Amino acid sequence: MSFDKLQALIDKLKNPSSVGLDPALELIPPHILTSSGSTAEAYLEFNRGVIDALCDIVPAVKPQSAFYERLGTDGMRVLRDAAEYAKTRGMYVIFDGKRGDIGSTAAAYADAYLGAASEYSFDAMTVNSYLGSDGLSPFLRAAEENDKAVFALVKTSNPSSGEIQDLESGGKKIYELVGAVLEKLAGNALGEYGYSRLGGVVGATYPAELRALREKLPHTFFLVPGYGAQGGAARDTVGAFDKNGRGAIVSSSRSIIGAWKRSGGEGRDFAEASRAEALRMRDDLRKELKL
């Protein structure tokens, strides 16, 4: 079970955190942009520096597809190479693509990113659950066949998520109904730690909802975005974890990879700054979770 791999890494490092590899131009130090042959090469150099700085303390990275797609084919090559590099450094790689469709199209997406012939070495990916079970099944099937995992959107961290996700139907919120679909679709195939291959994305910016969903979805591993730049704090994530302090991973992107900007320097110490912020996040989570 792919989430067994992730939880084992979390236990080993005593750190339930993931770092988003979202290299927006403004986060790349000037010296890397000027010395690299292209923006894509600058992205790759930056990513490798961050990965090298974090691989012994952070179990997972989460590259966001949009930042690579905007560079065209060169960007997708960098996405592939960065994921491969993270794997060589022992990290779990979550592809944050939020893909979603139905039927053969969903199957094509699943093959592209989780399939046996995929050129990407992702361990898991995020998908859009709001097309229903026939939009999720191809991803889950590909995950089962290739020892991968899937995180489906449940209650997202953005401010306007409630415009749709908090609407009620039959006395329950839409996000609660989505969560129930995930637990049912995942079935009874559970890993060593009691979690299926089908996880859920639930934001740290909604701690009450996060805690309630953990109670209702005991076999769903949570990816928890929203820590740091989006306003979520370590105390807000506690409800995502089970009684053993497992079953969730907290993600932060800009707060860590952009830490060098807060020092007022030129970014030549970007790797060291990222490591220091990642350690601060780790220790923050450890304190709240009593790890």
Secondary structure, 3 states (H helix, E strand, C coil): CHHHHHHHHHHHHCCCEEEEECCCHHHCCHHHHHHCCCHHHHHHHHHHHHHHHHCCCCCEEEEECHHHHCCCHHHHHHHHHHHHHHHHCCCEEEEEEEECCCHHHHHHHHHHHHCCCCCCCCCEEEECCCCCHHHHHHHHHHHHHHCCEEEEEEECCCHHHHHHHCCEECCEEHHHHHHHHHHHHHCCCCCCCCCCCEEEEECCCCHHHHHHHHHHCCCCCEEECCECCCCECHHHHHHHCCCCCCCEEEEECHHHHCHHHHHCCCCCCHHHHHHHHHHHHHHHHHHHHCC
